[in-house]
């Protein structure tokens, strides 16, 4: 396998993205509850863009950039109009330890910056590998709060907010 290509997601990628997401859900319980409409889940309201990591016809990873809601903006301490949220970031098992998640994160962070926005994200407490990725990439922990949903193991979600490197320093 060569280095995957990172590119904007096209409408014709959604089926392969949903299939890749199904493998992630089976292995990692992400998302915690399987969506009735996986394509819709991968295309959240307020989406500003979406990217995929592909190796030939295979989707190895996915990420979106969305508008930021008031709750997340308050966690960060910046106005929502200055922020963009990283969401729906995942990689398949075959893409792990190959730098795919880091490349997707860098792509979406650069896209936010190109739009004059600071990238922010939330991660559930059970996502230790994701937290390690964000911290290796220089993201700053900005706070934690209880979520309004239950994890696959029945706990109330504990959400950690992270801010991209350099955010709030302009």
C-alpha positions as CSV (number, residue, x, y, z in Angstrom):
1,X,0.0,0.0,0.0
2,X,1.2,3.5,-0.9
3,X,0.5,6.7,0.8
4,X,-3.2,7.5,0.6
5,X,-4.4,10.5,-1.3
6,X,-6.3,13.1,0.7
7,X,-9.0,14.9,-1.3
8,X,-12.3,16.6,-1.1
9,X,-15.2,14.2,-0.7
10,X,-17.5,13.9,-3.6
11,X,-21.1,12.7,-3.6
12,X,-20.1,9.5,-5.2
13,X,-17.8,8.8,-2.2
14,X,-20.7,8.6,0.3
15,X,-21.4,4.9,-0.2
16,X,-17.8,3.9,0.3
17,X,-17.5,6.3,3.3
18,X,-20.5,4.6,4.9
19,X,-19.0,1.2,4.3
20,X,-15.7,2.3,5.9
21,X,-17.7,3.8,8.8
22,X,-19.4,0.5,9.4
23,X,-16.1,-1.2,9.9
24,X,-15.0,1.5,12.3
25,X,-18.4,1.1,14.2
26,X,-18.0,-2.7,14.4
27,X,-14.4,-2.4,15.7
28,X,-14.5,0.8,17.9
29,X,-18.2,1.6,18.5
30,X,-17.8,4.9,16.7
31,X,-20.3,6.3,16.3
32,X,-21.7,5.1,19.6
33,X,-25.1,4.5,18.0
34,X,-25.2,3.4,14.3
35,X,-27.1,6.1,12.4
36,X,-30.3,5.2,10.5
37,X,-28.9,7.3,7.6
38,X,-25.1,6.9,7.5
39,X,-24.7,9.3,4.5
40,X,-26.7,11.9,6.4
41,X,-24.6,11.4,9.5
42,X,-21.5,11.9,7.4
43,X,-23.0,15.2,6.1
44,X,-24.0,17.1,9.2
45,X,-25.9,20.3,9.3
46,X,-23.6,23.3,8.9
47,X,-21.0,21.3,7.0
48,X,-18.4,23.6,5.4
49,X,-16.5,20.7,3.7
50,X,-15.5,17.1,3.8
51,X,-12.4,15.2,2.9
52,X,-11.5,11.5,2.4
53,X,-8.3,9.5,2.5
54,X,-8.3,7.0,-0.4
55,X,-6.0,4.3,-1.6
56,X,-7.3,3.6,-5.1
57,X,-11.0,2.8,-4.8
58,X,-10.8,2.2,-1.0
59,X,-11.9,4.9,1.5
60,X,-9.5,4.7,4.4
61,X,-10.6,7.8,6.4
62,X,-13.0,10.7,6.5
63,X,-13.3,14.1,8.2
64,X,-15.7,17.1,8.0
65,X,-15.5,20.7,8.9
66,X,-18.7,22.3,10.2
67,X,-20.0,25.5,11.8
68,X,-19.4,25.6,15.5
69,X,-22.4,25.7,17.9
70,X,-22.7,28.1,20.8
71,X,-21.9,25.5,23.5
72,X,-18.6,24.5,21.9
73,X,-17.7,28.2,21.3
74,X,-18.4,29.0,24.9
75,X,-16.1,26.1,26.0
76,X,-13.4,27.6,23.9
77,X,-14.1,31.2,24.8
78,X,-14.3,32.5,21.3
79,X,-17.3,33.6,19.2
80,X,-18.8,30.8,17.0
81,X,-18.3,32.9,13.8
82,X,-14.5,32.7,14.4
83,X,-14.5,28.9,14.7
84,X,-15.0,25.8,12.6
85,X,-15.5,22.3,14.1
86,X,-13.7,19.2,13.1
87,X,-16.2,16.3,13.0
88,X,-16.8,12.8,11.7
89,X,-13.0,12.0,11.8
90,X,-12.3,8.3,11.5
91,X,-9.9,5.9,9.9
92,X,-10.3,2.2,9.1
93,X,-8.2,-0.4,10.8
94,X,-6.0,-0.8,7.8
95,X,-5.2,2.9,7.8
96,X,-4.0,3.1,11.4
97,X,-0.4,3.8,12.2
98,X,0.1,5.1,8.7
99,X,-0.4,8.8,9.4
100,X,-3.8,8.9,7.7
101,X,-5.7,10.4,10.7
102,X,-2.9,13.0,11.2
103,X,-3.1,13.9,7.5
104,X,-6.8,14.3,7.6
105,X,-6.6,16.4,10.7
106,X,-3.9,18.6,9.1
107,X,-6.0,19.0,6.0
108,X,-9.2,20.1,7.8
109,X,-7.2,22.4,10.1
110,X,-5.6,24.1,7.1
111,X,-9.0,24.4,5.4
112,X,-10.4,26.2,8.5
113,X,-7.4,28.5,8.6
114,X,-7.7,29.2,4.9
115,X,-11.3,30.4,5.7
116,X,-10.0,32.6,8.5
117,X,-11.4,30.3,11.2
118,X,-9.8,28.5,14.1
119,X,-10.4,24.7,14.2
120,X,-11.9,23.2,17.4
121,X,-13.3,19.7,18.2
122,X,-14.9,17.6,20.8
123,X,-13.8,14.0,21.7
124,X,-15.5,11.6,24.0
125,X,-13.4,10.4,27.0
126,X,-13.2,6.9,25.7
127,X,-11.3,8.0,22.6
128,X,-7.8,7.6,24.0
129,X,-6.2,7.1,20.6
130,X,-8.0,10.2,19.2
131,X,-6.9,12.3,22.3
132,X,-3.3,11.1,21.8
133,X,-3.5,12.1,18.1
134,X,-4.7,15.6,18.9
135,X,-2.2,16.2,21.6
136,X,0.7,14.9,19.4
137,X,-0.5,17.4,16.8
138,X,-0.3,20.3,19.3
139,X,-4.0,20.8,20.0
140,X,-4.7,22.4,23.3
141,X,-7.3,20.9,25.8
142,X,-9.7,23.7,26.5
143,X,-12.1,22.0,29.0
144,X,-14.5,19.1,29.6
145,X,-18.2,18.7,30.2
146,X,-20.9,16.0,30.3
147,X,-22.6,15.3,27.0
148,X,-26.3,14.8,26.4
149,X,-25.9,11.2,25.2
150,X,-24.9,7.8,26.4
151,X,-21.8,5.9,25.2
152,X,-22.0,2.3,23.9
153,X,-21.0,1.0,27.4
154,X,-23.9,3.0,29.0
155,X,-22.0,5.9,30.5
156,X,-23.0,9.5,30.2
157,X,-20.6,10.9,27.6
158,X,-17.7,13.0,28.9
159,X,-16.7,15.4,26.2
160,X,-13.2,17.0,26.0
161,X,-12.8,20.2,23.9
162,X,-9.6,20.8,22.0
163,X,-8.4,23.9,20.1
164,X,-6.0,23.8,17.1
165,X,-2.5,25.1,17.7
166,X,-2.3,28.8,17.7
167,X,-6.0,29.4,18.1
168,X,-6.9,32.5,20.0
169,X,-3.4,34.0,19.5
170,X,-4.0,36.4,16.6
